[in-house]
């Protein structure tokens, strides 16, 4: 290497603005600046190039600066490469010690002082040149020895190649490396590669047929095309694909590969890295599903609130507001119960307890029934029906007097939730000549929206109400109703009022 030949300085940061700032600061040094935005890109560049200095941000997603430094230091080629950490946060002595243990030679705090950063980089660049010059002289000496000791040279080369393949993997199977001899077809995997693909390194034979068998059938064609591209002169490729483990488990991976050529440009070896990104894929899918679920639930809640506002009656404005607030609060309570289960459903006892919480004092209220899980839409409708029963009981029934008693029983009878609401000990009950709005609301919501049944038995000693609610998703179609169908349900409630 000539004394003033440019050296590669690798800049690693996930923020483009910071990378640009480093380039501006270091431009006047006249070196070759290479910017990458992730640890994975840094590893890919290092696989194919020599680097004098690595300037790396401590805080990055996926691979932070400490993890990247540890991986780089495992590779014999980069055990003496200068690495400078940049940290935008206050670094403790423990963090500094950890950084030096991982291979950092210095720390640069943010905001960066341009003169200081340039001075540090310049010192290490010159040191790199001197080191490489010594290495060049040493290589010339080794070449003279190799000419006389061919057997020793071959043994040394094999040892170095084996060490390079071993050190490219992360523990726990998250990353693996492989090497393919293009000339004779020999393939070598490190332990990380075996772990990612879920096969035993002692029994799995590395043949083209066996290797192809672990890839998902839908991704095989694209991978074959990428492999064939090396024969057409391609130097590298990157792909995202699925693998199928022997257990049937499907995992998502990303793979990068780079080709090595001889002096005539012919491919002689292809080396690559495989990274398991299944957790990232699953997180992306969960985020997308959550966004759709939030949109769906919001529309449902708004449709229910709209129906409540339209259909509530009151003798005056104050009475109307009180009724609307009561029903909206009932909806809010069931929303809280559903949120705690991530909208998977609501347990019947919890739903009833929430509605009766203000009255569940002493022995006045008794609940009895098994654990029965309700679908979200079913839970919302049942909660509103229970609210009407509680409100009527508090005004005119058992909950309006200290002597009153309320017993609520429920059971799951072959996919049909049966709730029995029995009041005793309250004011004497007379069968109404017409149905009140609360009664009509219970009947309409249970029968029209859920396809169930609501029966009222007005006994002198107290009301007995029997609710039958289908538990299957087939009958709980309101959970998927668009706003126009929710409006249709509101119209059904109006017809019930008549």
Protein Blocks (a to p, Z undefined) as FASTA:
>chain_A
ZZklccddddddfbfklmmmmmmmmmmnopacdddfbfklmmmmmmmpccfbdcddfbdg
hiafklmmmmmmmpmklmmgccddddfbdcdfklmmmmmmnopabdcdddddfklmmmmm
mmmmmmmmmmmmmmmmmmmmmmmmmmmmmmlmmmmmmmmmmmmmmmmpcehhlaccdddd
fknopacddfklmmmnopafklmccdfklmmmmpcfklmmmmmmmmmmmmnopabdcddd
ddddfkopacdddddddddddfkopafbdcdddddfklmmmmmmmmmmmmmmmmmmmmmm
mmmmmmmmmmpccfblklmmmmmmmmmmmmmmmmmmmmmnoonaccfklmmmmmmmmmmg
cjlbccddddddddfklmmmmmmmmmmmmmmmmmmmmmlpfkbccddddddeehiacddd
ddehiacddddfbdcfklmmmmmmmmmmnopacdddddfkbccddddddfbfklmmmmmg
cfklmmmmmmmmmmmmZZ
